[in-house]
Amino acid sequence: MSNLFRELSVELGERSYPIFIGPDLLGSMDMSPYVSAAQVMIVTNETVAPLYLERAKACFPGKRIDTVILPDGEKFKDWQNLNRIFDALLEQRHTRRTTLVALGGGVIGDMTGFAAACYQRGVPFIQIPTTLLSQVDSSVGGKTGINHPLGKNMVGAFHQPQSVLIDTSSLKTLPPREVSAGLAEVIKYGLIRDHDFLVWLEENMESLIRLEPEPVAEAIFRSCACKAEIVAIDEHEGGIRAILNLGHTFGHAIETYSGYGNWLHGEAVGTGMLMAAELSALEGMISRSDYDRIRRLILSAGLPEKPPAGMTAEDFMSLMAVDKKNVDGRLRLVLLRSVADAVVTSEASPENLALTFARFCS
């Protein structure tokens, strides 16, 4: 086992599960202890399957393995492709003791988890994320779902995995744009909760962009540890877990406006975090120098600063009105009370929100 191998746990009582992090785990680590019976269905996509499917199968020795290969892309995160998972399960006669395995990025992880939550009223699943964004965020915490034309992730369920296997070597096949998108979610953890990690990111961003093994393993471990701690406190997002959505209300509006897949999720979140930071500064919660610091870090990760050309304040408000955090018709946003201290609030002034849109929608 590599000296970069790390393990941590999401503590949820009887439903606690491990996260394994390290290089070259695909094909070498036995995951069969996390499969309760003989049947396994691996769900992946057309991009990932040629790269990692055979190695993923080797993680389940002695199991009967079936596969379903979906098209690649956020625009395919819908009912039609969810049904392809159910079709494969039923055609191959998988029982309620089957285990689903999500092999791919966040789209595959969310869809497989949702299928597992629904199939025969709930079966186990395992996450094997292959993108940086899915490794540090979507594979941990049990949020699953699909998109609706009117809003991202509006149909789904909380369904925790049995385990998460993060092979950091899989990042070698990512294009630079996907690496930057993943770094948005990494930066988020520093901004919401961990100032020491934020400073570390400022010092190591160039190494992370180059995917140097040691900094990458450290960033993934610290990101997962932060999320695991928050999920253990608030599994179903009734309180503190909502701070994990820093930048997401703005970001989901960008994704819906631009058409799913035209902006990567992390790109939209990066711009959304800048908009949240701007609003936080206008509200007097952080200083202008704090905003500038956040902007430098986000731009250093190669993330976009402005939303899509032509997107207006009215577009944002219309799309943000259906955000899941809203309560009784009131817009609730995650803002920064200070750097590394996030808060969920519905008290942001309409005037300052309008000023934020005016700055970013020029």
C-alpha angles and dihedrals in degrees: 000000000000119000085237091065113120133177132194137163138233101223110219102142111246089001095055115133139189130246115209117200127184148096124289096009094135108094095009106062119077108227095171092104086070093054113084098198142013101277124088128173114195114202115198140141139251093264099047099038097072090047105044114002097097092047090049091053089055089062090069107055116185094016129119103243126198125176141208119195117202130191115270122250147065091263089067094058092106146107094275094059093038086058090054087064091051091046091054093047093051096041090052090044098239113182131213087272094063122115121220119212121204110211111180143035132321096294093056092042094051094045095045091048091050091048089050091050091053107034109103086343094300139346131182123268140187128215121223102173118194103184127070092239094053092044094055100035130001098045092059126066106031102262109147134168153106135259128258122208088247098048146004119257092355093141118053150089142241107254120157121217125237091234142340123230114196114188104190090195089071088072090072090079095052120110115236092254091060091049091054091048090054092049089061090067091044091054089049092066092055092048097049103040121348119064093175089056090048091055090047090053091051089054097043107035095109091052091049093051088052089050094234104185102233098047091043092052090048093049092049093047094049092045093050092045091054093048093044090053092051094044091051089056097043114015098172100040097252092139136343096017089074090074087073085074095070105149093003099106090057091036097052089051089054092050093049093046095048095044121261111289099017089094116034114236093245092050090054091046091050092056090041091055090052090052091048090049091050091051090047089054092048089051089055093245097118130021126251088248088055089053091049090051092052091047092052092052095047093047091046087061090060095252125148119258101203133048120246116304110265096024108134137199088254090055090052095048094047093050096039090054090076095050113135093232092063116108126198091348095306120129110239118196136183108235135170115258084186135335107300093012116093128185135188111230142167092191101087109127118250088227093058092044088053090050090051091053091046090055097047102034097056 
